[in-house]
Amino acid sequence: MIKKEVEIKNRTGLHTRPAAMLVKLASKFKSDFFIEKNGMEINGKSIIGVMSLAAEQGSKLILKFDGEDEEEAAEAIVKLFESGFGELEELKEENKDGRSSKDN
Amino acid sequence: MDGHQKIIEGIPASPGIAIGTALKYEKLKPKITKKEIKEEEVEVEIERFLRAIEKSKSELSKILKLAIERIGSEGAQIFEAQLLMLDDKTMIDKIIERIKTEKFNAESIVNDEVEKYVKFMQSSGDEYLKERANDLEDLKNRVIRNIQQEKWLSRFDTSRIVVAENLTPADTILFSRNQVLGYITDLGGYTSHTAILARALKIPAVVGLKEATKFIKTGDTVILDGYRGIVIVNPDQSLIEQYQEKMKRIAELERKLEQLKQLPAETMDGKKFTLLANIEFPDEVDEAIENGAEGIGLFRTEYIINNSIIPDEDEQFEEYLRVAEKIYPGKVVIRTFDIGGDKIFKDYHKEDNPFLGWRGIRIGLDRPDILLTQLRAILRASIKGNVMIMFPMVTTIDEVREIKKYVEIAKSQLREKNVKFDESIKIGVMIEVPSS
């Protein structure tokens, strides 16, 4: 099993669209994928589960991958979190708008 | 009918007036009885469940299509989210698994499994998630209804004012295929789904009436005043006539304005001036632009306060930024909260004449925490230089000095955090009190 810690970077958090992207990507892999936040664990392949985590910008999550393709799964999914779910454009906007960000 | 007239006050959710016959919509919650099933019935139950999922998907796809047609894809997103939830394979597998091992009827398992997540979402402090909990609950009821092969009424023949305890987004959209004159609900606020969708559909609505369904019966004559947020049940003939007259005047005015909107804003002798719109809600910006406004002359911010709760700086910032971005390069004048103290702090302060006393900027100056939070949010939204600030109910020059002091404090708080804003932001005051 692989464990990774990630932080939510995109402004809107894991709301519907990013949750859907995450679940879609996770479902491509055979490995089990679970997400833990503040002691609560949900199945990362369930959109209802992911949404109910209420992970906002700045939340820290522990991702757990278990199965034959766990390494590939971990790499792809961590990358998705790091890319801010394709909301990087928004991230740049935030900097302009005066939001503090580590990239600044 | 005269003599039984009753006026109920609620929240104005979508502007307009409707006079008509009430149709009370009582959505029956599905009855769920937990029933044990035999081994040989397991496959049948799973089949019932899967068929209900497919049926729900096709219903929701139709609603999504209808919503996109009526209100555009942004407003229709909520139905897309529900469709995504219906595709949750993990949830579906889990339910099938439980039917197999626990051997209970499909609807009781669906109810039990989905309800766990609904409860979890409801218990969170996150407003967004609470709304999603409603969506999920709504979805659950749809699937259970389809398992039981029941139908919900959504069509009626003549024009009606729909009265309900609460309406789901799907109800609101589906009803709009009929001659809906207006929506009246016991629950909800200015930012609830029904309110937002009703505005997008341009159907008058009053929500948050608390006991409308108690006082209104199907067939009652009702006046719905979406401007003032009131509903009059069994109105006197004279009041009906007054309202009919008012509707005529509004229709006439709109017809005249419609003809005018394409004309440039200038006087007969060619002097040009700027035409600005007043708004109470960010959504109205689009309509203002559509109708020829070059900017927002007054953006009232009171709508943000929901049930006496003032949102934090980030949340306010997002709202102000939305308006500033939409109207850019046009300008927007954002007015700080102008609300009677009694509305915000019910127990904090009581007085006889709230209109002349503790309200507007006087609350702001007494509660600098509230004022500074709002100022920082507005300043952050001013980044493109198209935002101005207006202070309501200002009486004395001392108040102006104090206001300026707070603007400077807010600015320096932002500078300390290296947050950018329009350094040369303009401020103004509203002179509207007799003593000024």
Interface residues (C-beta under 8 A of the other chain):
Chain A: H15 T16 A20 V23 S27 N43 K45 S46 I47 I48 G49 M51 S52 A54 E56 K96 D97 G98 R99 S100
Chain B: Q77 E80 A81 L84 M85 D87 D88 K89 T90 M91 V114 Y117 F120 M121 S124 D126 Y128 L129 R132 L136 L321 R380 A381 I383 L414 K417 N418 V419 K420 F421
